[in-house]
Amino acid sequence: MSYVELNDIRVSYDNKTDILKDLNLSIEKGELVSLLGPSGCGKTTTLRVIAGLIEPNDGEFIVDGKNLTKVPVYKREFGMVFQSYALFPHLTIKENIAFGLKLRKEKKSSIDKKVKDILAITGLGELGDRYPKQLSGGQRQRVALARALVIEPKLLLLDEPLSNLDAKLRVAMRIEIKRIQSQLGITSVFVTHDQEECFSISDKVAVMNKGIIEQFDTPEEIYKNPKSEFVARFIGFENFFDLTPIEKGKYKTVDGTTFLSTRQWEPGKHIGTIRPDDIDIVSNTESTATNTVSGTIKVRTFLGKSYQYEIETSIGALLVNEVDDVIYQVGDTVTLMIPAHKLIIV
């Protein structure tokens, strides 16, 4: 059994429309797992079930072999970090961090040591006597993280904790969160809609859509091998076209061209997808009947390091990113090579 188990969780606010539909998720001890998906997909509801803020209609929630489905939030001993820092403005940083320990009536000597240790771990060692208004956004987020960690939680829950920070600070803070989480070995659940943020910080990712988990895997595996059209679109695939399976790894396009794919064969899947970066524009002398298609450039967009071309082909409009060694013009006819090892079938 995994350290955290959500088994057949169903949540419905009106007992008619399910927000979560028989959701299952397993998290190993020490892992940082992210729930990723668009607004309304159920990721925050899942986190609220884990936190104890929502009791599911059906299913069970287990941590370390104990069924916590009906255990109230204040008895779960979880640490929580939210979008808003929720710091007490009239308390110093030390006092904010110590708040949960005081509620537990721990000895002053124990509280002082734990607060000192977590201040050092979170890089706040010199700021303990300041007040929240004297800190930057990133520092206040570290205080919120320190307050959640100092109680030595069984589980750390983070609900879009970086959304209030600017882009540069978000990058720095996600590195800090991963460093601290790895150092302390705390099992963590991180909710975000930001793909880059999620992939950079997570051991595993659950991509959610309409109350179900469409794919649960490592960031690398999801990035390279999306299992559904929804997952592919959500993580940045932009080219989709219909294929007719002929045999294992061999397909026909709508114009009769043969396409090969070396990716894992799954019968019944018949939509091809490929990232704009993975399509090559080749000369007519390099073109073959397999995995190539000709088209006309309709739009050219400058991206800085490369150009993006929208190319109208017999299998549909395709987006292609090419470095500027050769610059093509709108109206040019080009041949596209779709590498077999890059063609995903969903």
Buried (B, 14 or more C-beta within 10 A) or exposed (E): EBBBBBBEBBBBEEEEEBBBBEBEBBBEEBBBBBBBBEEEBBBBBBBBBBBBBBEBBBBBBBBBEEEBBEBEEEEBBBBBBBBEBEBEEEBBBBBBBBBBBEEEEBEEEEBBEBBBBBBEBBBBEEBBEBBBEEBEBBBBBBBBBBBBBBBEBBBBBBBBBBBBBEEEBBBEBBEBBBEBBEEBEBBBBBBBBBBEBBBBBBBBBBBBBBBBBBBBBEBEBBBEBBBBBBBBBBBEBBBBBEBEBEEEBBBBBEEEBBBBBEBEEEEEBEBBBBBBBBBBBBEEEEBEEEBBBBBEBEEBEEEEEBBBBBBEBEBBBBBBBBEEEEEBEEEBEBBBBBBBEBBBBB
